[in-house]
Amino acid sequence: MPASLFSSLGIDETKTVIVYGDYMDPSAARIAWTLLYYGHEKTKILDIGIRSWHQKGLAITKEVHKPNPTTFVPKVNSTIRIEAEELQKRIDSAFIIDARSPQEYMAGRIPNSVLFPFTDGVGEKGALFKEKDELIKIFEEQKIPKDKELVCYCALGHRAANVFTQLKIAGYENVRLYDGSLADWMGRRLPLG
């Protein structure tokens, strides 16, 4: 399905895809992560939300762009994704990051996870992410290790994809997304912490 969708959008290996969204909405990061997962390395996220873009007087249009279909060939990058079975095996060795709110975290979480709300890495004045130096400082203060496998999750994968992106911006290499997140974990009746 992703191959036919991306092909219908005109995406192939020759195209750079720039994903944009709105301030405080993690959906852009989720879309970008999905493209990366299916092997589209030429994927970028616009650093400001669309409202900020508009407020700066930058061009917008109401015209619907109709791309020419292409052929997208998926090259799945399994190193950036983890599934429940593998996460269960790594529950004591991976550093698991919960990207939800403190209230959600206190209501139940994947065992051994630490709280890092995605909003802590969101920039100011419409920026989708804090600057690299700020993110590095925040992650160091939170004692998020660079020498361990990091696994991000939330409720459905969107906020976790945003933290995944924040970590990548800060220079973390070994980062994975549990895209099924808590909905999948609970659906499998796995234990909560």
C-alpha positions as CSV (number, residue, x, y, z in Angstrom):
1,M,0.0,0.0,0.0
2,P,2.7,2.6,0.8
3,A,4.3,2.0,-2.6
4,S,1.1,2.8,-4.5
5,L,0.3,5.8,-2.2
6,F,3.8,7.3,-2.5
7,S,3.8,6.6,-6.3
8,S,0.4,8.4,-6.7
9,L,1.9,11.4,-4.9
10,G,4.8,11.5,-7.4
11,I,7.4,10.3,-4.9
12,D,10.3,8.4,-6.2
13,E,14.1,8.2,-5.4
14,T,14.7,11.4,-7.4
15,K,12.4,13.6,-5.3
16,T,13.2,15.4,-2.0
17,V,10.0,15.3,0.1
18,I,9.4,18.3,2.5
19,V,6.8,17.5,5.1
20,Y,5.1,20.4,6.8
21,G,2.5,20.7,9.5
22,D,1.3,23.0,12.2
23,Y,2.9,24.1,15.5
24,M,2.4,21.5,18.3
25,D,1.1,18.9,15.9
26,P,3.4,15.9,15.8
27,S,1.9,14.6,12.5
28,A,4.6,16.0,10.3
29,A,7.2,14.0,12.2
30,R,5.1,10.8,11.9
31,I,4.7,11.3,8.1
32,A,8.5,11.9,7.7
33,W,9.3,8.9,9.9
34,T,7.0,6.7,7.7
35,L,8.8,7.9,4.5
36,L,12.2,7.1,6.2
37,Y,11.0,3.7,7.3
38,Y,10.1,2.9,3.7
39,G,13.5,4.0,2.6
40,H,13.0,7.5,1.3
41,E,16.1,9.1,2.7
42,K,15.5,12.4,0.9
43,T,12.9,13.4,3.5
44,K,12.9,16.7,5.4
45,I,10.6,18.5,7.8
46,L,9.9,22.2,7.4
47,D,11.1,23.8,10.6
48,I,8.1,26.1,11.2
49,G,4.4,25.4,11.3
50,I,2.2,26.4,8.4
51,R,0.5,29.2,10.4
52,S,3.9,30.7,11.1
53,W,4.8,30.4,7.5
54,H,1.7,32.4,6.6
55,Q,2.3,35.0,9.3
56,K,5.7,35.6,7.9
57,G,4.0,36.6,4.6
58,L,5.5,33.6,2.8
59,A,3.6,32.3,-0.3
60,I,0.7,29.9,0.2
61,T,-1.9,28.7,-2.3
62,K,-5.3,27.2,-2.3
63,E,-4.6,25.5,-5.6
64,V,-4.5,21.7,-5.3
65,H,-1.3,20.3,-6.8
66,K,-1.8,17.2,-8.9
67,P,1.5,15.3,-9.1
68,N,2.5,13.1,-11.9
69,P,2.4,9.5,-10.7
70,T,5.8,7.8,-10.5
71,T,7.1,4.4,-9.3
72,F,8.0,4.3,-5.6
73,V,10.1,1.3,-4.7
74,P,10.1,0.6,-0.9
75,K,13.4,-0.2,0.8
76,V,12.3,-0.9,4.3
77,N,14.6,0.4,7.0
78,S,13.8,-1.9,9.9
79,T,16.6,-0.4,12.1
80,I,14.3,2.5,13.0
81,R,11.3,0.5,14.0
82,I,10.6,-2.0,16.8
83,E,7.7,-4.3,17.4
84,A,6.1,-5.4,20.6
85,E,7.8,-8.9,20.7
86,E,11.3,-7.4,20.3
87,L,10.6,-4.6,22.7
88,Q,9.5,-7.2,25.3
89,K,12.9,-8.9,24.9
90,R,14.7,-5.6,25.3
91,I,12.6,-4.2,28.1
92,D,15.6,-4.3,30.5
93,S,18.3,-3.3,28.1
94,A,16.8,-0.6,25.9
95,F,16.2,3.0,27.1
96,I,12.4,3.4,26.6
97,I,11.0,6.9,26.2
98,D,7.3,7.7,26.7
99,A,6.4,10.9,24.7
100,R,3.0,11.4,26.2
101,S,1.9,13.8,28.9
102,P,2.7,13.4,32.6
103,Q,-1.0,12.6,33.3
104,E,-1.0,9.8,30.7
105,Y,2.3,8.5,31.9
106,M,1.0,8.2,35.5
107,A,-2.1,6.4,34.4
108,G,-0.1,3.5,33.0
109,R,3.1,3.0,30.9
110,I,5.3,0.4,29.4
111,P,7.6,-1.0,32.2
112,N,11.0,0.7,32.6
113,S,10.0,3.7,30.5
114,V,10.9,7.3,31.3
115,L,8.8,10.3,30.6
116,F,9.8,12.8,28.0
117,P,6.8,14.7,26.7
118,F,7.2,15.6,23.1
119,T,6.3,19.1,23.9
120,D,9.5,19.5,25.8
121,G,11.4,19.5,22.5
122,V,9.0,21.8,20.6
123,G,10.4,25.2,19.6
124,E,9.0,28.6,20.3
125,K,7.3,31.1,18.0
126,G,5.9,28.4,15.7
127,A,9.1,26.3,15.4
128,L,8.3,22.6,15.2
129,F,11.6,21.7,17.1
130,K,14.0,23.4,19.4
131,E,17.4,24.2,18.0
132,K,20.0,21.4,18.0
133,D,22.0,22.8,20.9
134,E,18.9,23.2,23.0
135,L,17.8,19.6,22.3
136,I,21.3,18.3,23.2
137,K,21.2,20.2,26.5
138,I,17.7,19.0,27.3
139,F,18.5,15.3,26.6
140,E,21.7,15.6,28.6
141,E,19.8,17.1,31.5
142,Q,17.3,14.2,31.2
143,K,20.2,11.7,31.2
144,I,19.2,10.2,27.9
145,P,22.2,8.0,27.0
146,K,23.9,8.1,23.7
147,D,25.4,4.6,24.1
148,K,22.1,2.7,24.4
149,E,19.3,1.7,22.1
150,L,16.5,4.3,22.5
151,V,12.9,3.3,21.9
152,C,10.2,6.0,21.6
153,Y,6.5,5.4,22.1
154,C,3.3,7.3,22.9
155,A,-0.4,6.4,22.5
156,L,-0.4,5.9,18.7
157,G,3.1,6.8,17.4
158,H,2.7,10.4,16.4
159,R,4.2,12.1,19.5
160,A,6.9,9.4,19.7
161,A,7.8,10.1,16.0
162,N,8.3,13.7,17.0
163,V,10.7,12.7,19.9
164,F,12.4,10.3,17.4
165,T,13.0,13.3,15.2
166,Q,14.2,15.5,18.1
167,L,16.7,12.8,19.1
168,K,18.0,12.6,15.5
169,I,18.4,16.3,15.4
170,A,20.4,16.2,18.6
171,G,22.7,13.6,17.1
172,Y,21.5,10.4,18.6
173,E,22.1,7.4,16.2
174,N,20.5,4.3,17.8
175,V,16.8,5.5,17.9
176,R,13.8,3.3,17.1
177,L,10.1,4.0,17.1
178,Y,7.5,1.6,18.5
179,D,4.9,2.8,16.1
180,G,2.2,0.6,17.5
181,S,2.8,2.3,20.8
182,L,0.6,1.9,23.8
183,A,-2.5,1.1,21.7
184,D,-0.7,-2.0,20.4
185,W,0.9,-2.9,23.7
186,M,-2.4,-2.8,25.6
187,G,-4.2,-4.6,22.7
188,R,-1.8,-7.4,23.2
189,R,-2.6,-7.3,27.0
190,L,1.1,-6.8,27.8
191,P,1.9,-5.6,31.3
192,L,1.9,-1.9,32.3
193,G,4.2,-0.2,34.8
